[in-house]
Structure formats: structure tokens, C-alpha cells
Amino acid sequence: MRTRFILPIALCALLGTAAAAPVAADPVHYTDTAAIQVQPMRTVQIAIDRTFTLHERAKILRAVNEWNTVLNGQVRLEISANDYDAANRPQVHAWTVARIDSRNPMVGTAAMKRTLALTFGTTTATVFVVVDRIGSRDLAGIMMHEFGHALGAGHNSGGALMNPYYTGDKQACIDKGAVVAVSASQHLVLDGLNWCGADAGTADTRTDDPAAKAHSIKTHTRR
């Protein structure tokens, strides 16, 4: 079993109607499956918005590293050496991670007021992070969720990582339910992938055309 130690980085969180305690820095265990050689291996270049802070970039990088552990060489995510610049379009990268705030019209409506991040597209994907709604919760967990969307997984209300509501403990690592969904979407060999923890929520609720719909993750109101 592979162990990944998660180091807490301050100033990362999500706003909600009730404040949530930070996720504890416990070790996260992944399976250690032998890699299956895939030729050619697909590489996904990710451009990061230049306005992210170093702390935020570290969280995004951790999400990339976690997904690379899971994908195990069948697909590889790589951070581009060229930052994303909203004023300098078009971008040529497969994925873009953009930094917005709650004043942006995409997330300014009543229906979107609790949205923390949202993803448009799959093969060519843009992830928008609503930075002023991130408080003490873990941006890495949110990015693992959004990268799951970019890899083709839909929301799974009975699952962990791909649950539509952020609760911290559920988004602490990439569970088998998320991996099964991505494996089916990307036509990967499931037996050559890794995942964390016990099996959880293998059902997936994808839309007929995921590239045409925005997926978002929201804060969860505990009652």
C-alpha cells in the first residue's frame, strides 16, 4: 500500500453558512498497483492562472500529483511552464485553471451563491476557482474534484470525491468511485489504476454530454 502524507497549507478553505474545521493532516493510503504500459501515453498540459498565490499553487500541484498517482502512467497531468493569462487569449493548453471571485457573473446568481469551483468541458477544460469563497477548507480537495470532472466523471451523490457537496473529509483523496468513473470515461484499464481507502460510491451520474455542461462543487450546509 502506498502512503501519501498530506501537509496542511494555511489560508485554504471554503465559505459556507457554518465554518468547517480544517481536515486533519493524516496520511492518505493509495493502492500500489503495477503500472500498465500504454502507448502512446496521453499527456495533459495544464496552464495555471498567474494570479494564484504560492499557497494556492501548492494546493493545485498536490491535486495534480494525487491524480498522477491514481492514473499510474496511463494518462499524465503536467503543469505548463507558461501561466494562463486571462488578458492574453486564446490558450493552447488542454486544461486551464482560472482564478475568479464571487463578483463574476457565472457565480453571482442566487443559484450559484455557494459554488466554490466549476468546470467547463473535458478534453479541453477550464476550471474556475472562486477564491473569495475559500477559507479554511482544502483547495487541493476541491481541485481533485474538479480534475475528476475534467477527466469525465460526473457528480455522484452517494460517493466521496465526486459528491456535489464539499465536506472536507470526503474530498481528502481520490476514492475508487471516482476512479471507476474516470476509467470508463477515458477508456483506461481499471486494474492498472490506484485509489485510496475503502471502495465508496462506484455509481456515476454523468450527463449525456459532459462537455456541454458546467459542473460545480458547493459548500454543504450542515443541519
C-alpha positions, 0 to 999 in steps of 0.5 A, a space after each residue: 500500500 502506498 502512503 501519501 502524507 498530506 501537509 496542511 497549507 494555511 489560508 485554504 478553505 471554503 465559505 459556507 453558512 457554518 465554518 468547517 474545521 480544517 481536515 486533519 493532516 493524516 496520511 492518505 493510503 493509495 493502492 500500489 498497483 503495477 503500472 500498465 504500459 500504454 502507448 502512446 501515453 496521453 499527456 495533459 498540459 495544464 496552464 495555471 492562472 498567474 494570479 494564484 498565490 504560492 499557497 494556492 499553487 501548492 494546493 493545485 500541484 498536490 491535486 495534480 500529483 494525487 491524480 498522477 498517482 491514481 492514473 499510474 502512467 496511463 494518462 499524465 497531468 503536467 503543469 505548463 511552464 507558461 501561466 494562463 493569462 486571462 488578458 492574453 487569449 486564446 490558450 493552447 493548453 488542454 486544461 486551464 485553471 482560472 482564478 475568479 471571485 464571487 463578483 463574476 457573473 457565472 457565480 453571482 446568481 442566487 443559484 450559484 451563491 455557494 459554488 466554490 469551483 466549476 468546470 467547463 468541458 473535458 478534453 479541453 477544460 477550464 476550471 474556475 476557482 472562486 477564491 473569495 469563497 475559500 477559507 479554511 477548507 482544502 483547495 487541493 480537495 476541491 481541485 481533485 474534484 474538479 480534475 475528476 470532472 475534467 477527466 469525465 466523471 460526473 457528480 455522484 451523490 452517494 460517493 466521496 470525491 465526486 459528491 456535489 457537496 464539499 465536506 472536507 473529509 470526503 474530498 481528502 483523496 481520490 476514492 475508487 468511485 471516482 476512479 471507476 468513473 474516470 476509467 470508463 470515461 477515458 477508456 483506461 484499464 481499471 486494474 492498472 489504476 490506484 485509489 485510496 481507502 475503502 471502495 465508496 460510491 462506484 455509481 456515476 451520474 454523468 450527463 449525456 454530454 459532459 462537455 456541454 455542461 458546467 459542473 460545480 462543487 458547493 459548500 454543504 450546509 450542515 443541519 
